């Protein structure tokens, strides 16, 4: 196939697609067969990677290729941090309320003390744990956060008398007490070494009893107005358990750094398994931890199997190794075992070394693979961590550091709740009230971003636009990265019908299009989006519809596109109705969590927008019209008949590359989406001001708007701030498609000679 170079300019029409394995149905009123020119032979599907299986946290290889210069990594790191914050619902950060920490029940163990702590992350929502302190400290000491993983009962973990015998015999542990209570063991030893250690609970573990850890999808908690975690409404606002847990860690860090005996310039974090995930996530998004030791979690294989370790968008295009690299140039130590981390020394650690080398800090990243042991944070692993913290915090202990025995705390000695400190409320009602507070706080923060001048508009674009950058996952591709592979040409008299594939080789994406090229070009380009794909331009007789003929007659070239899940992407040739999601296990509701799909795969809505952006890049590059390459043609982007929302998102991402936008919203709002497999389900879309929030990002370029009774306030404010209010026209509500066509055709144009 030859790359096309047209002598007559073109108009790009785009209709965006849906997921491929879902069932297709004939839309009401549509004929059983629509004769549309094909790009590929019957029975052939495009060679598009998106036709393959969904990315899975267990079955995918999460490779990391470091950039070769520090500037490139600095830019990538900033983007990744924003991605993490958006994914966890922390962009912007929730309003910080008083921690109101309560510390009580001190227990004296001679050379260290242990106290009970609870503090508020959100109002009325508590982080619980134990504070270990060295005795008689004469100066400020390093602080260490100690999150635990999925150990049974968490902070109260006891492996039991039988298991400890095996631990001792196999050399995993040195003392019975430390082996039975390994989570306590590391806190005690670090306190004895002079560190102040806060050992705090994961959500739903030990004393953190206000919410279940992973209750999963529950019908009773799925309401459009009063919802709980794991529901579509929660996900539309990026309210997820990983976000709550991450925010708890941030507030725990705030409190630890505020203690009078803690040196806030010497803060460490260490935990294993799920606690390892918390460790590298916290250290990646917050600069205060100077040392991080995530145990048995960072790898290019399995990324974390619990809903508390996953969130929509978190690992799209990335993985745990690259996320851990965000800690650079601060000190990072990795511990591996005979689990998914077993290959870290050859897959992951060399790439991390390359990042640290960019900073000239080669010695500040280290790893140790103790593959003689299964998944653990045992005595041998802990000994490695002690040596690293001793070195990095300059604790002055003679090495090797040998963990000593201790008297474990009983559950009664650890629990923070008692008669004088009663347990806080929990259950479904509490869960709903917490999410109401989080929702209202986010709404208030984003409402304050409504622009009223150029400076506030920049801030709006930074926060809301920055979030949509992550949600959509792409801006318009760079020039020359979209290649049109020419298939056929048929002369139709005053226009030429061509079939092509729009390819993005680096992304493995390939989209079939038909191009109707007028021989007299008016030097304007239109990208037309329709929910039915390229067949929307043709009648049942295979001839262009009246609207397409009219545009051709006025000199506009017209392209119809089958985007992912439309036309030639489907066996039946019709748009699919549902997007693919990982089905999970109905016996384990947490496995149906949306984050297991959208934490690794772009939502279908976004894939559609990606294809629109590819068409925009192709049009602006003007490879089809060599005589105007130095003067890119103006681009109209049109989305009518249920396709307006895709065009709006594409324009928001394409910015000035699209000159004019004609859309019918049909009153669509993401907030009305009620299921994860809805083709328009986009996690986070409601939080970031829904469809009007996207429309506001289109300012100040001309906008012709249908489907709305009035111009949404945020849109008017954005255009006012950009000085382009005159560029917003609210068109009539009747015959939206006719109105859209008239807007284009009424533009003053002069056909080319």
C-alpha positions, 0 to 999 in steps of 0.5 A: 500500500502506498502512503497517499499524497492527494492533489486535492485537499480533503475534509475529514469526517470522523465517527468514533467507535466502541468496544469490540467484543460486546454484542451489536444490535440494529439501531431502531429505524436502521436498515438491516444492511447499509451499503457503505464503501469498504476499506478492507475486504469483507471479513477482515478487521483492521490491524489494530492493537485495541482488538486484542485482549484488555490489559490485565494486572496479572497477565501483562508485562509492565516494562519501563524504558527510561528516557536518556536525559534528565529534562525528558524525565522531569517532564514525564515525572510531572505528568505521572504525578498528576496522573497518580493524583487524578487517579486517586481523587486527589487533584486538587487535594481535598480541603485539609481539616484539623487532624484533632489527633488523640494520643493516649494509653502510653506503654513503657517498654524500657528503651521505647514507648508505645502510644495509641493514636487516632486522628481525622483525615476527613472530618469524622473519619479516623486514621488509627495506629500506634506510635513507637518512640525511643526513650530519652531522645535528646534531639529530634529523631527521624520519623518512619511511617509503617503501613502494613499490607494484607496481613490478617487483622493488619496491625494486630497480626499474629501468624500463630504458634504453628506457623512460627515453628516453620518460620524458625526452622526455615531461617525466616525468623530469629525469635518466636515473638518477632516471627509471630508479630513481624509488623510489631517487630520492625517498629520496635527495632526502628524505635530502638535505633532512634526512630519515631515510628507511626504504625497505622491501619489500612482501611477496614483493618484493625481499628480502622473499622468505619468502612470495609476494606473491599466490599465491592459492588453493592446494589444497595449502595448504587444510587444516583443521589446517595451512593457508596464506594465501588458504584458508578457514581463514585467512580464518575467522581474518582472516589475509590478506596485507594484514594482514601487510603492514600489520603490517610497516608498523607494525613498521617505524614502531616501529623508525624512531621508535626511532632516536636520530637520528629525531624521532618527532614528525615522521614522514611516509609516502609511496608510490605505487599499492599503496604509496599504499594502504599509506600511507593505511592506516598513517596512518589506524590509527596516530596517529604519522605527522604527514604522509601523501602517498599518490600515485595511489591515493585515489579514488571509483573503483577501490579497489586491484586486488591482494590486498595491498590488500583484506581482508574487511570493509575497504570495506563501507560505505566507500571509500578517500576516507573511509579517507584522511579518518581522517588528519585533522586531521594533514596529508594530501596527495594526488597524482592522475594519468590513472588512476582518481584523475583526478577527485579534485579534484571527487570526493573532495577536496571531501569531504576538505576538509569533514572538515578544515574540521570541525577548523578545519584547512582548510589541512592537506589538499591535492591535485594532479591531474597528469592529463597523466601516466599512473599514476606517481610521477614527477619532477613528482609527487615535486617536489610532495611535496618542497614539502609535506614541506619546508613541513610539517616546516619543513625550511627549503629555498628553493622551488622544490625541484629534485631533483638527480641521484644515483648509483643503488645497484646491486642488490648494494648494496641487498640485505640478504642476503649470506654474513654475513646469510643468507636466512631460510627460505621456502616452504610449510612456512614459511608454515604455521609463520607462520600457526600462530604468528599463530593461537596468539598470537590464541588466547592473547590472546582466552583471556585475555579470558574474563570473571570479573567485571563489569570483565573482561566489559566488556573482553570485550564491547569486544574480542570484541563489538566485532569481531562488530559489524564482522563482522555489520555492524549492530545492531538498526535505530533505531525507525521505520526498519522500515516494515511495508507491509500487503498482505492480511488473511484472517480465520481465525476465532480468528486473522487471516492477514496478508501484509506487506513489512518495508521498510527504505527507507534500506537498500533492503531489503524482506522478505516476511512472513506474520503469524498474529495471535491475536485473544486476545493474551498480550502476548508476542512471539516471533521464530521463525527457520527455515532453510526460511523462512515455509513452515516454519510450514505443511504441504503442505496450506497450513495451519499446522503443529501447533506454530504452531497450538499457539502461536496457541492459547496467545495467541502471534502467529506470523510467518513470513518469507522472508529473502534467498534463501528462498521469494519471494526465489528463483524456485524458492521454496526456499532456495539452497545457496551464497552468491555470490562473485566467481568471479575468473580460474582462470588467476590464482588471486589473483583468487579471493581472498575479500577481493574479495567480502567486502571489499565485500559482507556475507557471507550469514550476516550478511545473514540476521542483518540481517533478524532484527534488522529484525524485532526493531526492528519488534517493539520499536517495537510500531507494530502495537499502539498500546495498548502502545507505551509498554510494549514487549512481551517478545520471544522469539527462537527458532532451531531446526532448523538456524537457531540460529546466526542467532538467536544472532548476532542476539541478540548484536547486539540485546542487551536488545531480545531478552528470551529466546533459545531455540536449537538449535546442532546442534553447529554451529561456523564452524571446520567451514566449508570453502568460501568459498561456504558460506552460513555462511562468515563471515571472522573468525568462528573467530578471535573464539571461534566460535559460543560467543563469540557466545553469551557476548555474550548474557549475562545474558538468559535462554538455553535451549540445545539441541544442546550436550553441555555449556554452553561454558566461555566462555558459563558464564564470561560468565553468571557474570560477569554474575550470570546463571548461573541464566538458562542452561538446557541442554535435552535433546538429543532432539526439539529443536523439541518442547523449544523449543516446550515452553519457550515454552508452559510460560511462565506467560501470561494471554491478553488479554481 
